[in-house]
Amino acid sequence: MSKDPDGQTWQDDLDLAIAMADQADQVTTDYFRSPELQVERKADDTPVTQADREAEAVIRRTLAQARPDDTVYAEELGRQESNGRRWIIDPIDGTKNYVRGVPVWATLIGLEVDRQMVVGVVSAPMLGTSWYAAQSQGAYMVHQGEAPRAIHVSEIDRMEDASMSISSLTGWKSIGRRQQLLDLTDRIWRLRGFGDFWQYMLLAQGAIDLAAEPELDLYDMGALVPIVTEAGGTFTDLTGSPGPWGGNGLASNGLLHKEALAALGDQKE
């Protein structure tokens, strides 16, 4: 097993994160498309369901037993400051898809140690696929019970050949960069809106080359960063600072990152 530069391996934490994602999957799949699903609106007008809360509660109970000294930052049930080791959790990334019956959603579980994301797990049970990574151990995907396979970003090095995914245009307008985004998309080969976690996993697999979102929380990104970077990609905010701390995200295969940052920089509409 490979180790990070100080000799630390993260296999026990990775195994725990995978097990917790499996537990969450049992909750989320039971509620998916159920007539019993209850949907509420949060203060920010985004939806939340009992599936979100129960899945997060299951993860928290496991952490309380297995890692009682660690802190937790999660979407639904509270956010703690890091004490050196902190679990970053989104029980259902893609809740809007979830409540409409669209099968593209996932549980995200990441581990932050001393402000470094060292473990990431993404489980999308209705896609039959999970992705995971640990620092210096590579990135992998598992599809429908098959053996894990290593994944790597693409080698596309020209913007004119690049495939990019975004979630929507609205957020780009609110930060004053929609025109910059549109100008960039005029230059690339293909634009799609896979959105949420999926676009970053497709990037890590080498299926697309760029993904970006203008407004994100830590729980939206934490688990994604190790998978993208261990697959050979780059994940920063829109200023170029390493993710997931900047409130937005730009991920690439690395070869296109500098050019994408220049296109999506600080100039306002």
Residue pairs with C-beta under 8 A, 6 or more apart in sequence:
1 9
1 11
1 137
2 9
2 136
2 137
2 138
3 9
3 136
4 10
4 118
4 135
4 136
5 136
8 135
9 134
9 137
10 111
10 118
10 119
10 134
10 135
10 137
11 134
11 137
13 111
13 118
13 119
13 134
14 119
14 121
14 132
14 134
14 137
16 62
16 66
16 67
17 109
17 110
17 111
17 119
17 120
17 121
17 132
18 121
18 130
18 132
19 62
20 58
20 59
20 62
20 63
20 109
20 121
21 107
21 109
21 121
21 122
21 123
21 130
22 123
23 58
23 59
23 62
24 55
24 56
24 58
24 59
24 91
24 107
24 109
24 123
25 107
25 123
25 125
26 58
27 51
27 54
27 55
27 58
28 51
28 55
28 91
28 92
28 98
28 105
28 107
28 125
29 125
29 126
30 51
31 37
31 49
31 50
31 51
31 54
32 51
32 98
32 101
32 103
32 126
33 101
37 49
37 50
37 51
37 99
38 49
38 50
39 47
39 48
39 49
39 99
40 47
40 48
40 49
41 47
41 48
42 48
46 95
46 96
47 95
47 96
47 99
48 76
48 95
49 92
49 95
49 98
49 99
51 91
51 92
51 98
52 75
52 76
52 91
52 92
52 95
53 76
53 77
53 91
55 91
55 92
55 107
56 74
56 75
56 76
56 77
56 89
56 91
57 77
59 74
59 87
59 89
59 91
59 109
60 72
60 74
60 77
60 89
63 70
63 72
63 87
67 85
67 87
69 83
69 85
70 83
70 85
70 86
70 87
71 80
71 81
71 82
71 83
71 85
71 86
71 87
72 78
72 79
72 80
72 86
72 87
72 89
73 79
73 80
73 82
73 86
73 87
73 88
73 89
73 112
73 218
73 219
73 222
74 87
74 88
74 89
74 90
74 91
74 219
75 89
75 90
75 91
75 217
75 219
76 91
80 86
82 112
82 115
84 113
84 114
85 111
85 112
85 113
86 111
86 112
87 109
87 110
87 111
87 112
88 108
88 109
88 110
88 111
88 112
88 117
88 218
88 219
88 222
88 223
88 244
89 107
89 108
89 109
89 110
89 219
90 107
90 108
90 219
90 220
90 222
90 223
91 107
92 98
92 105
92 106
92 107
93 105
93 106
93 107
93 108
93 122
93 196
93 197
93 220
94 102
94 104
94 105
94 106
94 195
94 196
94 197
94 198
95 105
97 103
97 104
97 105
97 196
98 105
103 126
103 127
104 124
104 126
104 127
104 194
104 195
104 196
104 198
105 124
105 126
105 196
106 122
106 123
106 124
106 127
106 196
106 197
106 198
107 121
107 122
107 123
108 120
108 121
108 122
108 197
108 219
108 220
108 222
108 223
108 224
109 119
109 120
109 121
109 223
110 117
110 119
110 120
110 121
110 222
110 223
110 224
110 225
110 226
111 117
111 118
111 119
111 120
112 118
112 222
115 245
116 135
117 135
117 222
117 223
117 225
117 226
117 244
118 134
118 135
118 226
119 132
119 133
119 134
119 135
119 226
120 131
120 132
120 133
120 134
120 222
120 223
120 224
120 225
120 226
120 227
121 130
121 131
121 132
121 223
122 130
122 131
122 132
122 197
122 201
122 223
122 224
122 227
123 130
124 130
124 197
124 198
124 201
127 198
128 143
128 144
129 141
129 142
129 143
129 144
129 201
130 141
130 142
131 139
131 140
131 141
131 142
131 151
131 201
131 204
131 227
132 139
132 140
132 141
132 142
132 148
132 227
133 139
133 140
133 226
133 227
133 229
133 230
133 231
134 226
134 230
135 226
135 230
136 230
137 230
138 150
138 230
138 231
139 150
139 151
139 152
139 204
139 226
139 227
139 228
139 230
139 231
140 148
140 149
140 150
140 151
141 148
141 149
141 151
141 201
141 204
141 205
142 148
142 149
151 204
151 205
151 206
151 231
152 204
152 206
152 231
152 232
153 203
153 204
153 206
153 209
153 228
153 231
153 232
153 233
153 252
153 253
153 254
154 206
154 207
154 208
154 209
154 253
155 253
155 255
156 162
156 163
156 209
156 253
156 255
156 256
157 255
157 256
159 184
159 187
159 188
159 256
159 259
159 260
160 187
160 188
160 189
161 189
162 188
162 189
162 190
162 209
162 210
162 256
163 188
163 189
163 190
163 191
163 192
163 207
163 208
163 209
163 210
164 184
164 185
164 188
164 190
164 191
164 192
164 208
164 209
164 210
164 211
164 212
165 191
165 192
165 193
165 194
165 195
165 199
165 202
165 203
165 208
165 210
165 211
166 172
166 181
166 191
166 193
166 195
166 199
166 211
166 212
166 213
167 193
167 195
167 196
167 199
167 213
168 193
168 195
169 178
169 181
171 213
171 214
171 215
172 178
172 180
172 181
172 214
173 269
174 214
174 215
175 214
175 215
175 248
176 268
176 269
177 214
177 238
177 264
177 267
177 268
177 269
178 269
179 269
180 263
180 264
180 265
180 267
180 269
181 212
181 264
183 263
184 260
184 263
184 264
185 191
187 263
188 210
192 208
194 202
194 208
194 211
196 220
197 223
197 224
199 208
199 211
200 211
200 224
200 227
200 228
200 235
200 249
200 251
201 224
201 227
202 208
202 211
203 209
203 210
203 211
203 228
203 231
203 233
203 251
203 252
203 253
204 227
204 228
204 231
204 233
205 231
206 231
206 253
209 252
209 253
209 256
210 250
210 251
210 252
210 253
210 256
210 260
211 249
211 250
211 251
211 252
212 238
212 248
212 249
212 250
212 251
212 260
212 264
213 220
213 248
213 249
214 238
214 248
215 247
215 248
216 244
216 247
216 248
216 249
217 247
218 244
218 245
220 244
220 249
221 235
221 243
221 244
221 249
222 244
224 235
224 243
224 244
224 249
224 251
225 235
225 243
225 244
228 234
228 235
228 251
229 235
232 253
232 254
233 251
233 252
233 253
233 254
234 251
234 252
234 253
234 254
234 257
235 242
235 243
235 244
235 249
235 250
235 251
236 242
236 243
236 246
236 249
236 250
236 257
236 261
237 243
237 245
237 246
237 247
237 248
237 249
237 250
238 246
238 248
238 249
238 250
238 261
238 264
238 265
239 246
239 266
240 261
243 249
243 251
250 257
250 260
250 261
250 264
252 260
